[in-house]
Amino acid sequence: MLQRFLTWRRGLPLRFSRVAFALIPALFSCTCLNAQLTTDPVKSLTNHGRILLVLPFDNRTGQPSLEWIREAAANLLSARFASAGFAPMTRADRIYALDHLGLPQGFQPSRASSLKLAQTLDADYIVVGNYRTDGNQIEAQAQLVDVQHLRMTPTVISYGAMSNMIAVFDSLAWKLTRELDPSFSVAQETFVAAGQSLRLDAFEQYIRGIAEPDQTERLRHLTQSVKLSPGFSPAWMALGREQYQGQQYEEAAQAFAKVDANSEDTLEAGFYRGLSLMFSGNYAGAEKAFAGVARVLPLAEVVNNEAVAISRQGRDGTALFVQAASTDPNAADYHFNLAVSLKRHGKTATALNELGQDLKLRPNDSEAQLLEQVWKSPATQQAAAGSDAAAAPDPLERIVRTFDANAFRQAAVMLDQVDATHLAALTPHEQALKLCEQAGGFLRRGLLLEAERLYQAAVSTDGTVADGHAGLAEVRERVGDNDTARKEAQRALELLPSADAYLVLGRVDLAENHLADAQSEADNAIKLSPASSAAQELMREVEARGGTAK
């Protein structure tokens, strides 16, 4: 098994375990981490049984121009599984494992090789599938492979218009989720709604942009994707990566800045934005970018780079260099940087100690060897000897150019366990309230699938919490299921009158042209929450349509 993936099951690697618990207070304040947590109290504290490997689908259309859908299927299903509380492997994980096994990225695995790949990644299930089309309609089929028991589930099928391809795969994801967890209660409409805002043409350009072997073509497709859909965060992230790799640092910084602050890529985008700004000479901007990441996840590489950005502005970054070296004492560069900073501020003896630590960890560090010679020798002796040391330039602190995304993912898993432990210690009523609070955060960001999952968990834990039913009512209203929305809103009002529940009923009644009822519900919402702009807007809409009442 690859050590990179064992952390899902067997705890954190030694280097991260030494610092992870120190990071927990900062991590708890990160809203973007919450999107990755499984907080359903009925689930295990680990991801055992929930790690999925979604393989690219088999193209059975006979059309090479539709080959891009192979990767699109895996991308869409993985995104929905993550929102449903599972732990799908990323495309980068899959490519890493294929490379480890000596297989090309476009490899179409057999069942035996799929199992080998899944075992390499320590996955519990594999998703395999195919798609075909008659030109107007697309049909997608998929099966789950239980890796441990070597069993395959029955085939599930989803079909629809090619123009609604995203909805077809979202529906397929829901059916597969129900196979994985028959008790899963989020509605199919919510899965489909999760992809409604995604333009198919922009998504196609994005998939082509991450799958093309030629960088020029990748850049072209990704640039087109963000033009078609300026709010499509994954495309901005991919574009930023390509521009960074191509040393287009100013353009990369702009792309990373467009990544959604609530996305799972936020911290990585912030780190590489900091690097892009650093290499563009914008040290103040780089400092701000690294500091933003460090407030959430103060990994050594982040803190080190923040200190470098401070130093490049002529200020003292020693305290942060100390923090980086303490966090990861086995990294030679952090001791080197601390030594340079200490020497620059007149602390030669301490600087030599840190340089000695660097050379213990990396004996062949020629720059450190030269600095040690310079710092240990009096200036007059250096000049008399005419040594190279006398002409040695003032050294610069070293920049860490790679982001340990795996450490972030490990932290998310750790937080999952910590959060679930805290949740389990609460009473059922307190659990339900906490779940409603988390669900509300997802709902405000438009993440309906995540919101419904947690509201369902809250109602299952304690059905007397009105907020759970009111939240479900709003989710069901947003996905167009007015009957269930009405039912849940009425149940919420029976438990505890709230403006939110009245507003759902009012909007549903307005949509169904029940104007008198809608007006009454808007009035009740205003009484409970006089400052509510949503209640005022509903009342204005009712009054504007007053002459059309039948």
QUIRAQUI-V471971 format. One record per pair of residues at least 4 apart in sequence whose C-alpha atoms are under 7 Angstrom apart, sorted by sequence separation. I is the first residue (numbers start at 1). J is the second residue. If there is no record, write none. Layout:
i:I j:J
i:I j:J
This chain:
i:2 j:6
i:6 j:10
i:7 j:11
i:12 j:16
i:13 j:17
i:14 j:18
i:16 j:20
i:19 j:23
i:20 j:24
i:23 j:27
i:24 j:28
i:33 j:37
i:47 j:51
i:68 j:72
i:69 j:73
i:70 j:74
i:71 j:75
i:72 j:76
i:73 j:77
i:74 j:78
i:75 j:79
i:76 j:80
i:77 j:81
i:78 j:82
i:79 j:83
i:80 j:84
i:81 j:85
i:82 j:86
i:89 j:93
i:90 j:94
i:91 j:95
i:92 j:96
i:93 j:97
i:94 j:98
i:95 j:99
i:96 j:100
i:97 j:101
i:98 j:102
i:99 j:103
i:103 j:107
i:109 j:113
i:110 j:114
i:111 j:115
i:112 j:116
i:113 j:117
i:114 j:118
i:115 j:119
i:116 j:120
i:117 j:121
i:118 j:122
i:119 j:123
i:133 j:137
i:134 j:138
i:146 j:150
i:160 j:164
i:161 j:165
i:164 j:168
i:165 j:169
i:166 j:170
i:167 j:171
i:168 j:172
i:169 j:173
i:170 j:174
i:171 j:175
i:172 j:176
i:173 j:177
i:174 j:178
i:175 j:179
i:176 j:180
i:177 j:181
i:178 j:182
i:186 j:190
i:187 j:191
i:188 j:192
i:189 j:193
i:190 j:194
i:192 j:196
i:199 j:203
i:200 j:204
i:201 j:205
i:202 j:206
i:203 j:207
i:204 j:208
i:205 j:209
i:206 j:210
i:207 j:211
i:208 j:212
i:214 j:218
i:215 j:219
i:216 j:220
i:217 j:221
i:218 j:222
i:219 j:223
i:220 j:224
i:221 j:225
i:222 j:226
i:223 j:227
i:224 j:228
i:225 j:229
i:226 j:230
i:232 j:236
i:233 j:237
i:234 j:238
i:235 j:239
i:236 j:240
i:237 j:241
i:238 j:242
i:239 j:243
i:240 j:244
i:241 j:245
i:242 j:246
i:243 j:247
i:244 j:248
i:248 j:252
i:249 j:253
i:250 j:254
i:251 j:255
i:252 j:256
i:253 j:257
i:254 j:258
i:262 j:266
i:265 j:269
i:266 j:270
i:267 j:271
i:268 j:272
i:269 j:273
i:270 j:274
i:271 j:275
i:272 j:276
i:273 j:277
i:274 j:278
i:275 j:279
i:276 j:280
i:277 j:281
i:278 j:282
i:282 j:286
i:283 j:287
i:284 j:288
i:285 j:289
i:286 j:290
i:287 j:291
i:288 j:292
i:289 j:293
i:290 j:294
i:291 j:295
i:293 j:297
i:294 j:298
i:298 j:302
i:299 j:303
i:300 j:304
i:301 j:305
i:302 j:306
i:303 j:307
i:304 j:308
i:305 j:309
i:306 j:310
i:307 j:311
i:308 j:312
i:309 j:313
i:310 j:314
i:311 j:315
i:317 j:321
i:318 j:322
i:319 j:323
i:320 j:324
i:321 j:325
i:322 j:326
i:323 j:327
i:324 j:328
i:325 j:329
i:332 j:336
i:333 j:337
i:334 j:338
i:335 j:339
i:336 j:340
i:337 j:341
i:338 j:342
i:339 j:343
i:340 j:344
i:341 j:345
i:342 j:346
i:343 j:347
i:347 j:351
i:348 j:352
i:349 j:353
i:350 j:354
i:351 j:355
i:352 j:356
i:353 j:357
i:354 j:358
i:355 j:359
i:356 j:360
i:357 j:361
i:358 j:362
i:359 j:363
i:365 j:369
i:366 j:370
i:367 j:371
i:368 j:372
i:369 j:373
i:370 j:374
i:371 j:375
i:372 j:376
i:373 j:377
i:377 j:381
i:378 j:382
i:379 j:383
i:380 j:384
i:381 j:385
i:382 j:386
i:383 j:387
i:386 j:390
i:388 j:392
i:404 j:408
i:405 j:409
i:406 j:410
i:407 j:411
i:408 j:412
i:409 j:413
i:410 j:414
i:411 j:415
i:412 j:416
i:413 j:417
i:414 j:418
i:415 j:419
i:416 j:420
i:417 j:421
i:418 j:422
i:419 j:423
i:420 j:424
i:421 j:425
i:422 j:426
i:426 j:430
i:427 j:431
i:428 j:432
i:429 j:433
i:430 j:434
i:431 j:435
i:432 j:436
i:433 j:437
i:434 j:438
i:435 j:439
i:436 j:440
i:437 j:441
i:438 j:442
i:439 j:443
i:440 j:444
i:441 j:445
i:442 j:446
i:443 j:447
i:447 j:451
i:448 j:452
i:449 j:453
i:450 j:454
i:451 j:455
i:452 j:456
i:453 j:457
i:454 j:458
i:455 j:459
i:456 j:460
i:457 j:461
i:458 j:462
i:459 j:463
i:466 j:470
i:467 j:471
i:468 j:472
i:469 j:473
i:470 j:474
i:471 j:475
i:472 j:476
i:473 j:477
i:474 j:478
i:475 j:479
i:476 j:480
i:477 j:481
i:481 j:485
i:482 j:486
i:483 j:487
i:484 j:488
i:485 j:489
i:486 j:490
i:487 j:491
i:488 j:492
i:489 j:493
i:490 j:494
i:491 j:495
i:492 j:496
i:493 j:497
i:498 j:502
i:499 j:503
i:500 j:504
i:501 j:505
i:502 j:506
i:503 j:507
i:504 j:508
i:505 j:509
i:506 j:510
i:507 j:511
i:508 j:512
i:509 j:513
i:510 j:514
i:514 j:518
i:515 j:519
i:516 j:520
i:517 j:521
i:518 j:522
i:519 j:523
i:520 j:524
i:521 j:525
i:522 j:526
i:523 j:527
i:524 j:528
i:525 j:529
i:526 j:530
i:532 j:536
i:533 j:537
i:534 j:538
i:535 j:539
i:536 j:540
i:537 j:541
i:538 j:542
i:539 j:543
i:540 j:544
i:541 j:545
i:542 j:546
i:7 j:12
i:12 j:17
i:81 j:86
i:82 j:87
i:89 j:94
i:98 j:103
i:99 j:104
i:109 j:114
i:118 j:123
i:133 j:138
i:145 j:150
i:146 j:151
i:160 j:165
i:198 j:203
i:212 j:217
i:243 j:248
i:244 j:249
i:261 j:266
i:277 j:282
i:278 j:283
i:294 j:299
i:298 j:303
i:310 j:315
i:311 j:316
i:342 j:347
i:343 j:348
i:377 j:382
i:382 j:387
i:426 j:431
i:442 j:447
i:443 j:448
i:476 j:481
i:477 j:482
i:493 j:498
i:509 j:514
i:510 j:515
i:7 j:13
i:82 j:88
i:98 j:104
i:132 j:138
i:133 j:139
i:145 j:151
i:146 j:152
i:178 j:184
i:212 j:218
i:226 j:232
i:243 j:249
i:260 j:266
i:277 j:283
i:310 j:316
i:311 j:317
i:342 j:348
i:359 j:365
i:442 j:448
i:476 j:482
i:509 j:515
i:526 j:532
i:81 j:88
i:98 j:105
i:131 j:138
i:132 j:139
i:145 j:152
i:259 j:266
i:310 j:317
i:382 j:389
i:383 j:390
i:59 j:67
i:118 j:126
i:131 j:139
i:132 j:140
i:144 j:152
i:145 j:153
i:160 j:168
i:210 j:218
i:243 j:251
i:244 j:252
i:277 j:285
i:278 j:286
i:294 j:302
i:342 j:350
i:343 j:351
i:382 j:390
i:423 j:431
i:442 j:450
i:443 j:451
i:476 j:484
i:477 j:485
i:493 j:501
i:509 j:517
i:510 j:518
i:131 j:140
i:143 j:152
i:144 j:153
i:159 j:168
i:209 j:218
i:226 j:235
i:243 j:252
i:277 j:286
i:294 j:303
i:308 j:317
i:325 j:334
i:342 j:351
i:359 j:368
i:442 j:451
i:459 j:468
i:476 j:485
i:492 j:501
i:509 j:518
i:526 j:535
i:78 j:88
i:95 j:105
i:130 j:140
i:131 j:141
i:143 j:153
i:158 j:168
i:209 j:219
i:225 j:235
i:226 j:236
i:259 j:269
i:307 j:317
i:324 j:334
i:325 j:335
i:458 j:468
i:459 j:469
i:525 j:535
i:59 j:70
i:130 j:141
i:143 j:154
i:275 j:286
i:340 j:351
i:440 j:451
i:473 j:484
i:474 j:485
i:507 j:518
i:58 j:70
i:129 j:141
i:130 j:142
i:143 j:155
i:209 j:221
i:240 j:252
i:274 j:286
i:290 j:302
i:339 j:351
i:439 j:451
i:473 j:485
i:489 j:501
i:506 j:518
i:57 j:70
i:129 j:142
i:142 j:155
i:143 j:156
i:158 j:171
i:208 j:221
i:209 j:222
i:222 j:235
i:256 j:269
i:274 j:287
i:307 j:320
i:321 j:334
i:339 j:352
i:355 j:368
i:455 j:468
i:473 j:486
i:522 j:535
i:56 j:70
i:128 j:142
i:129 j:143
i:141 j:155
i:142 j:156
i:158 j:172
i:174 j:188
i:256 j:270
i:307 j:321
i:56 j:71
i:127 j:142
i:128 j:143
i:141 j:156
i:142 j:157
i:157 j:172
i:206 j:221
i:240 j:255
i:274 j:289
i:290 j:305
i:291 j:306
i:339 j:354
i:374 j:389
i:439 j:454
i:473 j:488
i:489 j:504
i:506 j:521
i:57 j:73
i:127 j:143
i:128 j:144
i:141 j:157
i:205 j:221
i:206 j:222
i:223 j:239
i:239 j:255
i:240 j:256
i:257 j:273
i:273 j:289
i:274 j:290
i:290 j:306
i:304 j:320
i:321 j:337
i:322 j:338
i:338 j:354
i:339 j:355
i:373 j:389
i:374 j:390
i:439 j:455
i:455 j:471
i:472 j:488
i:473 j:489
i:489 j:505
i:505 j:521
i:506 j:522
i:522 j:538
i:56 j:73
i:57 j:74
i:127 j:144
i:140 j:157
i:141 j:158
i:171 j:188
i:174 j:191
i:205 j:222
i:222 j:239
i:256 j:273
i:303 j:320
i:304 j:321
i:321 j:338
i:455 j:472
i:522 j:539
i:56 j:74
i:126 j:144
i:127 j:145
i:140 j:158
i:237 j:255
i:271 j:289
i:336 j:354
i:436 j:454
i:470 j:488
i:503 j:521
i:55 j:74
i:125 j:144
i:126 j:145
i:139 j:158
i:140 j:159
i:156 j:175
i:205 j:224
i:206 j:225
i:236 j:255
i:237 j:256
i:270 j:289
i:271 j:290
i:287 j:306
i:335 j:354
i:336 j:355
i:370 j:389
i:435 j:454
i:436 j:455
i:469 j:488
i:470 j:489
i:486 j:505
i:502 j:521
i:503 j:522
i:54 j:74
i:97 j:117
i:125 j:145
i:126 j:146
i:139 j:159
i:171 j:191
i:205 j:225
i:219 j:239
i:236 j:256
i:253 j:273
i:270 j:290
i:304 j:324
i:318 j:338
i:335 j:355
i:352 j:372
i:435 j:455
i:452 j:472
i:469 j:489
i:502 j:522
i:519 j:539
i:125 j:146
i:138 j:159
i:139 j:160
i:170 j:191
i:171 j:192
i:252 j:273
i:303 j:324
i:124 j:146
i:125 j:147
i:138 j:160
i:170 j:192
i:203 j:225
i:236 j:258
i:237 j:259
i:271 j:293
i:287 j:309
i:335 j:357
i:336 j:358
i:436 j:458
i:469 j:491
i:470 j:492
i:502 j:524
i:503 j:525
i:97 j:120
i:124 j:147
i:137 j:160
i:138 j:161
i:202 j:225
i:219 j:242
i:236 j:259
i:253 j:276
i:270 j:293
i:286 j:309
i:287 j:310
i:318 j:341
i:335 j:358
i:435 j:458
i:452 j:475
i:469 j:492
i:502 j:525
i:519 j:542
i:54 j:78
i:97 j:121
i:124 j:148
i:137 j:161
i:138 j:162
i:252 j:276
i:253 j:277
i:300 j:324
i:318 j:342
i:518 j:542
i:136 j:161
i:137 j:162
i:167 j:192
i:233 j:258
i:284 j:309
i:333 j:358
i:467 j:492
i:136 j:162
i:202 j:228
i:233 j:259
i:250 j:276
i:267 j:293
i:283 j:309
i:332 j:358
i:432 j:458
i:466 j:492
i:482 j:508
i:499 j:525
i:138 j:165
i:202 j:229
i:233 j:260
i:249 j:276
i:250 j:277
i:300 j:327
i:432 j:459
i:448 j:475
i:515 j:542
i:167 j:195
i:249 j:277
i:300 j:328
i:166 j:195
i:206 j:235
i:283 j:312
i:332 j:361
i:432 j:461
i:466 j:495
i:499 j:528
i:199 j:229
i:249 j:279
i:250 j:280
i:283 j:313
i:332 j:362
i:432 j:462
i:466 j:496
i:470 j:500
i:474 j:504
i:498 j:528
i:499 j:529
i:249 j:280
i:271 j:302
i:278 j:309
i:330 j:361
i:436 j:467
i:464 j:495
i:470 j:501
i:473 j:504
i:515 j:546
i:115 j:147
i:237 j:269
i:244 j:276
i:436 j:468
i:503 j:535
i:510 j:542
i:428 j:461
i:429 j:462
i:432 j:465
i:428 j:462
i:515 j:549
i:51 j:86
i:52 j:87
i:53 j:88
i:50 j:86
i:51 j:87
i:52 j:88
i:53 j:89
i:513 j:549
i:50 j:87
i:51 j:88
i:52 j:89
i:8 j:47
i:9 j:48
i:38 j:85
i:340 j:395
i:340 j:397
i:337 j:397
i:337 j:398
i:53 j:118
i:333 j:398
i:53 j:123
i:60 j:130
i:61 j:131
i:52 j:123
i:57 j:128
i:58 j:129
i:59 j:130
i:60 j:131
i:61 j:132
i:51 j:123
i:52 j:124
i:53 j:125
i:54 j:126
i:55 j:127
i:57 j:129
i:58 j:130
i:59 j:131
i:60 j:132
i:61 j:133
i:51 j:124
i:52 j:125
i:53 j:126
i:54 j:127
i:55 j:128
i:57 j:130
i:58 j:131
i:59 j:132
i:50 j:124
i:51 j:125
i:52 j:126
i:53 j:127
i:54 j:128
i:57 j:131
i:49 j:124
i:308 j:397
i:308 j:399
i:77 j:169
i:76 j:169
i:77 j:170
i:80 j:173
i:76 j:170
i:305 j:399
i:305 j:400
i:73 j:169
i:77 j:173
i:301 j:400
i:5 j:121
i:6 j:122
i:5 j:122
i:2 j:120
i:1 j:120
i:2 j:121
i:1 j:121
i:1 j:122
i:271 j:403
i:72 j:207
i:268 j:403
i:71 j:207
i:268 j:405
i:68 j:207
i:68 j:208
i:32 j:262
i:31 j:262
i:32 j:263
i:32 j:264
i:194 j:448
i:194 j:449
i:190 j:448
i:191 j:449
i:190 j:449
i:30 j:296
i:186 j:452
i:186 j:453
i:26 j:295
i:27 j:296
i:26 j:296
i:27 j:297
i:26 j:297
i:185 j:456
i:23 j:297
i:23 j:298
i:193 j:479
i:190 j:479
i:189 j:479
i:19 j:327
i:84 j:449
i:83 j:449
i:84 j:450
i:83 j:450
i:84 j:453
i:46 j:417
i:45 j:417
i:37 j:412
i:45 j:420
i:36 j:412
i:39 j:416
i:38 j:416
i:33 j:412
i:37 j:416
i:41 j:420
i:39 j:420
i:41 j:423
i:41 j:424
i:16 j:407
i:20 j:411
i:12 j:410
i:7 j:410
i:40 j:454
i:40 j:457
